[in-house]
Amino acid sequence: MRKLLLAILGLGAALAQQISPQGILVNPVPTDLQVRVWVDKDPGKRGTSVYQIGEPIFIYVNVNQDAYVYLFNINADGKIDPILPNAFERDNFLRAGETRRFPPEGGRYRYTVTGPEGEDRILAVASKRPLSLGEILDVEANRLRVQGAEGLARALSIVVEPLPPKDWVTDVARYYVGRVTAPPPSPALATLVVDSRPTGAEVYLNGRLSGRTPLTLQVNPGRQEVEVRLAGYQPYRVMVNPKPGERVQVFAQLVPEPRQGTLSITSSPPGAEVYVEGTLRGRTPLSLTLPEGRYQVELRLAGYESYRAQVQVRRGETTRLEVRLNPVPRTGTLLLESSPTGAEVYVNGALRGRTPLRLVLDEGTYRVEFRAPGYEPYSASVRVERGRETRVSASLRPIRTGELYLEARPEGAEVYVDGRLMGRAPLRISLEAGLHEVRVLAPGYGEYRAQVEVRPGESVRLYVELVPVRAVLELYLNVEARVFLDGEEVGVAKGGYLRLEAPFGQHELTLVAPGYRTLVETVRITGNQVLRFTLRPL
């Protein structure tokens, strides 16, 4: 079987100051959460244990506070394998002071060391909140979706980024595979400074009492277990890895001991998921150590009705909860409500009635849509579960807009609504319901202006034909002649004079007189003008 275990190269930006190739760096931000990971051959975490290929290996992890723990192994060749959670061990929630072994006693799987030879590392990440690893970890297939240590580092740095610095911590255990010889320890000493709040707590270094806080010690380089104890408070444990000549500081924010009891839960059939105050804690049969108090407990098992109960946990006592689960039917109930009521309800595109409406449907996912005149449609995807009632309440929003479709001649005329240029005709726009001032402009045409009422959910169609703007032309000629504008006769210049009107723009002016050469001129009319022309004899 492939070894599921792991060496660490770093966790990217968010973990860069917590993990290094040499070991754990103490977080400069004081944190009361600590995690410790080690292998069965190296409980003291010296990092010098050697496993031969084919030899079994056991991994241990411990936390000083309730935490969610994630374990990864990075092999000497950079291959990354997940340890926790895995297909057989999904419950990664550890209580304060709890130590777990992987694989567990009587487990359905085992870990066997395989190649390549070299140094392997186990990374433990502990968090006060569950981490969203669905994008990078396939628990069923027991594999990571990211490639290589750098890929894991980038992915984990994104996952822990939203967490406060005090809410997560890491630890690393080293071991060697094959015939690799561990490096000898350095003889130089390091300085360890331990303090706590409150002060006066006993300090144990690798299990031996060394004094009370505040305390400064000279220690050998390498892995050291520091434990801080004070009556009435939970023990504080941390692993440090000082280098020769390095000064390492440990600050313990001691937490008062909780008053705890035991909650024992069994179910028939077994294997039901157990949620305590909404958090998944494991599967039945299950025994939990909890601070005394009242708890909301829920049991879930596919094909059976959920069971809910409130239990009282008392200090020093065991509270037992034995549950017989009932099978659930294959249908569920969908309750549909809306404000205002009377909205049409469409389920997967088919009209099923008006709100309020209760439907009995087969288990599955449905597309639900609410429609009411004068209101925006509301749609949602709904999951109907067997034996349960699913409720959907829709607060419909009134339609506050309508549509204006405007056509104009000439096309391309500019359209202004309430003083704002909206585009050029033809134009279709959405407007707030109410009165709006519409203006249509085009060069050479008179302006169009009107008040238009737009109603919610309705479309207003407006056709505008702009009237060309005309200018006055006065023509002075040296002879009497017929006058043509753009090929159309517009009058005779009797006595050499003609007054006429013409639209703005560019036009072709033609002057014809017997015995004279026909004169053709292009004129641009931008306003009232006086034009003088001289026709030449033939």
SVG drawing of the C-alpha trace seen along z (x, -y; Angstrom):
<svg xmlns="http://www.w3.org/2000/svg" viewBox="-54 -94 83 98">
<polyline fill="none" stroke="black" stroke-width="0.4" points="0.0,0.0 1.3,-3.5 2.5,-5.5 0.1,-8.4 2.8,-10.6 4.5,-13.9 7.3,-16.5 6.8,-20.3 8.4,-22.9 6.3,-25.9 2.8,-27.1 3.0,-30.3 2.4,-33.8 0.1,-33.1 2.3,-30.4 5.7,-31.7 6.4,-33.0 5.2,-29.9 6.9,-27.0 10.5,-26.7 12.6,-23.8 14.3,-23.7 11.1,-23.5 8.5,-25.6 9.1,-29.2 7.3,-30.6 4.5,-32.9 5.4,-36.5 1.7,-37.0 0.9,-35.3 -1.5,-32.4 -3.0,-30.0 -3.7,-27.4 -1.0,-24.7 -0.7,-21.5 1.9,-18.8 2.5,-16.0 5.1,-13.1 5.8,-9.6 5.9,-6.4 9.7,-6.1 10.2,-9.7 7.9,-10.8 10.5,-13.4 10.5,-15.0 14.2,-14.9 13.7,-14.4 16.3,-11.6 14.1,-8.5 14.7,-6.2 12.1,-3.9 13.0,-1.1 11.0,-0.7 8.1,1.7 8.0,0.9 4.7,-0.3 4.5,-3.8 2.0,-5.5 1.4,-9.2 0.2,-11.0 -1.3,-14.4 -2.4,-16.4 -4.0,-19.9 -4.3,-22.0 -7.7,-23.4 -10.7,-22.2 -9.6,-22.4 -10.0,-21.0 -6.8,-19.2 -5.5,-18.6 -2.5,-16.3 -0.4,-16.1 2.7,-14.1 5.2,-15.4 7.6,-12.6 11.3,-13.1 10.3,-13.4 7.7,-16.1 4.7,-13.8 1.9,-14.9 -0.5,-12.5 -3.4,-13.4 -3.6,-11.8 -6.5,-13.6 -9.3,-13.7 -9.3,-10.6 -11.8,-8.1 -11.9,-6.2 -11.3,-9.0 -13.6,-12.0 -13.9,-13.3 -10.9,-15.7 -12.2,-17.6 -10.1,-17.1 -11.0,-18.1 -8.6,-20.0 -5.9,-17.6 -7.0,-14.8 -4.3,-12.7 -5.1,-10.6 -3.1,-8.0 -3.3,-7.3 -4.2,-4.6 -6.2,-4.1 -6.4,-1.0 -8.4,1.5 -8.5,-0.7 -9.5,0.5 -6.3,-0.8 -2.6,-1.0 0.4,-3.1 3.4,-1.4 6.6,-3.3 7.6,-3.2 10.3,-5.0 12.0,-7.1 14.6,-7.2 15.3,-10.6 13.8,-13.0 10.0,-13.1 7.9,-15.6 4.4,-15.6 2.6,-18.9 -0.2,-19.5 -2.5,-22.5 -4.9,-23.2 -7.7,-25.7 -10.4,-26.9 -12.8,-26.8 -13.2,-24.2 -11.1,-25.0 -12.7,-24.8 -10.5,-22.3 -13.1,-21.0 -11.3,-22.6 -7.9,-20.9 -8.7,-17.7 -10.7,-14.7 -11.4,-12.7 -13.1,-9.8 -10.2,-9.3 -7.7,-10.1 -5.8,-12.5 -5.0,-16.2 -6.3,-18.2 -3.1,-20.4 0.3,-19.2 3.5,-19.5 4.5,-21.3 4.3,-24.7 0.7,-24.0 -0.3,-22.9 1.4,-26.0 -0.5,-28.4 -3.8,-26.6 -3.4,-26.6 -2.3,-30.2 -5.6,-31.1 -7.6,-28.9 -6.1,-30.3 -5.9,-33.9 -9.4,-34.9 -8.6,-33.5 -7.3,-35.7 -3.6,-35.0 -4.6,-33.6 -7.0,-31.1 -4.6,-28.7 -1.2,-27.1 1.1,-24.5 3.7,-21.9 6.0,-19.6 7.5,-16.2 10.5,-14.9 11.6,-11.3 13.9,-9.5 13.1,-6.7 15.6,-3.9 19.3,-4.0 19.6,-7.8 21.5,-8.8 20.1,-11.7 22.4,-14.6 24.1,-14.8 22.8,-17.5 24.7,-20.7 26.4,-21.1 25.8,-24.9 23.0,-26.0 20.0,-28.2 18.0,-30.5 14.4,-29.7 12.3,-32.5 8.9,-31.4 6.3,-33.7 2.6,-33.4 -0.5,-35.3 -1.1,-34.9 2.5,-34.5 3.9,-32.0 3.0,-28.9 5.2,-25.8 7.3,-25.3 8.0,-21.7 10.7,-21.2 10.4,-17.8 8.5,-16.6 10.8,-17.9 9.9,-20.8 12.3,-23.7 10.9,-26.6 8.1,-29.1 7.2,-31.9 8.8,-34.2 11.7,-31.9 14.9,-32.0 16.6,-28.7 19.7,-27.5 18.6,-24.5 20.1,-22.3 19.1,-23.1 16.3,-21.1 12.8,-20.0 11.8,-20.9 8.4,-20.3 7.4,-23.2 4.4,-22.7 3.1,-25.5 0.8,-24.4 -1.1,-26.4 -3.8,-25.1 -7.3,-26.0 -6.1,-26.5 -5.7,-24.2 -2.2,-23.1 -0.4,-25.0 1.8,-22.9 4.0,-24.0 6.8,-22.5 9.8,-24.8 12.7,-24.1 15.5,-26.6 18.6,-26.8 22.1,-27.1 22.5,-30.5 18.9,-31.4 16.6,-33.1 13.1,-31.7 10.2,-33.2 7.1,-31.4 4.1,-33.2 1.2,-31.2 -2.2,-32.9 -3.6,-30.4 -7.3,-29.4 -9.4,-28.5 -10.2,-24.8 -13.8,-24.0 -16.2,-22.0 -16.5,-18.9 -18.7,-15.8 -19.1,-13.0 -21.9,-12.6 -22.3,-9.0 -24.4,-8.6 -25.6,-5.4 -28.1,-4.8 -29.9,-2.0 -28.8,-1.5 -25.3,-2.8 -23.2,-5.1 -25.4,-8.2 -23.7,-11.6 -23.8,-13.4 -24.1,-17.2 -23.7,-19.1 -24.9,-22.7 -24.8,-22.4 -21.2,-21.1 -20.4,-17.6 -18.6,-15.7 -18.5,-12.2 -20.6,-9.1 -22.4,-6.8 -21.4,-5.2 -19.7,-8.3 -18.3,-9.5 -17.6,-13.2 -16.1,-15.2 -17.9,-18.5 -18.1,-21.5 -21.1,-21.1 -24.3,-22.7 -27.2,-22.1 -26.6,-21.1 -28.8,-20.7 -27.9,-17.3 -29.0,-16.1 -28.5,-12.6 -28.6,-12.2 -28.4,-9.1 -29.3,-8.7 -32.7,-7.0 -33.8,-7.9 -35.6,-10.8 -33.3,-13.2 -33.5,-13.0 -33.1,-16.1 -32.9,-16.4 -31.6,-18.7 -29.3,-17.1 -27.8,-18.2 -24.1,-17.4 -23.0,-17.5 -19.5,-17.8 -17.9,-14.5 -21.0,-12.5 -21.8,-10.5 -25.0,-11.4 -26.2,-8.6 -28.4,-9.1 -29.7,-6.0 -31.7,-6.7 -33.7,-4.4 -33.9,-6.1 -37.1,-5.9 -37.0,-5.4 -38.2,-8.3 -40.6,-8.2 -39.4,-8.9 -41.4,-12.2 -41.1,-15.6 -43.3,-18.6 -42.6,-22.0 -44.4,-25.0 -44.4,-28.1 -45.4,-31.5 -45.1,-35.0 -45.6,-38.6 -48.0,-39.7 -50.0,-36.5 -51.7,-35.1 -48.5,-34.9 -48.4,-32.1 -46.0,-29.3 -44.1,-27.5 -42.2,-24.3 -39.7,-23.2 -41.6,-25.5 -45.1,-24.1 -47.8,-26.2 -48.7,-24.4 -51.0,-27.0 -51.0,-30.3 -49.4,-31.2 -49.8,-30.1 -49.2,-26.6 -48.2,-23.3 -46.9,-20.5 -45.9,-16.9 -43.0,-16.1 -40.5,-13.3 -37.1,-13.8 -34.9,-15.9 -33.9,-19.4 -36.5,-21.7 -36.5,-25.1 -39.3,-27.3 -40.5,-30.6 -43.0,-33.1 -44.8,-35.5 -47.3,-38.4 -48.5,-41.3 -46.6,-44.5 -43.8,-42.6 -40.4,-41.2 -40.3,-37.4 -38.5,-35.5 -36.8,-32.2 -34.8,-29.8 -33.4,-26.3 -34.9,-24.2 -33.9,-20.8 -36.8,-18.6 -35.7,-15.9 -37.6,-12.8 -39.8,-13.1 -39.1,-16.8 -40.9,-20.1 -39.0,-22.7 -40.3,-26.2 -39.7,-28.9 -40.8,-32.5 -40.5,-35.1 -40.8,-38.8 -41.7,-40.1 -40.3,-43.5 -42.6,-45.8 -41.6,-46.6 -40.4,-50.2 -39.4,-50.6 -40.9,-50.6 -39.6,-50.7 -39.5,-53.4 -39.0,-52.5 -38.4,-55.6 -38.1,-55.7 -37.3,-59.0 -36.9,-60.3 -34.3,-61.0 -32.6,-58.0 -29.6,-58.8 -31.3,-61.8 -30.0,-62.3 -32.4,-61.4 -32.3,-63.2 -34.4,-62.1 -34.6,-64.5 -31.7,-66.4 -29.3,-63.4 -28.2,-62.1 -29.4,-58.5 -28.2,-57.6 -29.5,-57.9 -32.8,-56.7 -34.0,-54.1 -33.5,-53.5 -35.0,-51.1 -34.3,-52.1 -35.5,-51.2 -36.8,-54.1 -38.1,-54.6 -41.9,-54.8 -43.3,-58.3 -43.2,-61.4 -40.1,-62.1 -39.1,-64.9 -38.0,-63.6 -36.1,-65.7 -35.1,-64.7 -32.5,-66.7 -31.0,-66.5 -29.0,-69.0 -31.2,-70.9 -34.4,-69.9 -36.6,-71.5 -36.3,-70.2 -39.0,-67.7 -39.9,-68.0 -42.6,-66.1 -43.6,-64.7 -43.9,-60.9 -45.4,-58.8 -43.7,-55.4 -45.7,-52.9 -44.3,-50.0 -43.8,-46.9 -45.2,-48.5 -43.6,-49.5 -44.2,-53.0 -43.6,-53.3 -42.9,-56.8 -42.5,-57.7 -41.1,-61.2 -40.8,-62.8 -38.6,-65.9 -39.5,-68.9 -36.7,-70.4 -35.6,-73.9 -35.8,-76.3 -33.8,-79.4 -34.6,-82.5 -32.5,-82.9 -32.4,-86.2 -31.0,-85.7 -29.7,-88.7 -29.0,-87.9 -27.9,-90.0 -30.8,-88.6 -34.2,-87.1 -33.8,-83.3 -35.6,-80.2 -34.3,-78.9 -34.0,-75.1 -33.1,-73.7 -31.9,-70.1 -33.5,-69.6 -36.9,-71.1 -38.0,-74.5 -38.7,-76.8 -39.4,-80.1 -38.4,-82.7 -36.0,-85.6 -38.1,-88.4 -36.0,-91.4 -33.1,-89.4 -34.5,-88.9 -36.1,-86.0 -36.8,-85.4 -37.3,-81.7 -37.1,-79.3 -34.9,-76.3 -34.1,-73.7 -30.7,-73.8 -27.9,-71.7 -26.1,-71.4 -28.1,-71.9 -27.5,-72.1 -28.7,-75.5 -29.3,-75.7 -30.0,-79.0 -31.4,-78.8 -32.0,-81.8 -32.5,-81.9 -29.3,-83.0 -27.1,-82.5 -25.0,-79.6 -26.7,-77.5 -25.1,-78.1 -24.9,-75.2 -23.6,-76.0 -23.4,-73.9 -24.5,-76.0 -24.5,-75.2 -27.4,-76.8 -26.8,-77.4 -29.1,-80.4 -30.7,-83.3 -28.4,-84.3 -28.1,-86.7 -26.6,-85.2 -25.4,-87.0 -24.7,-85.3 -23.8,-86.5 -24.9,-84.5 -22.7,-84.7 -24.1,-85.0 -23.7,-82.1"/>
</svg>
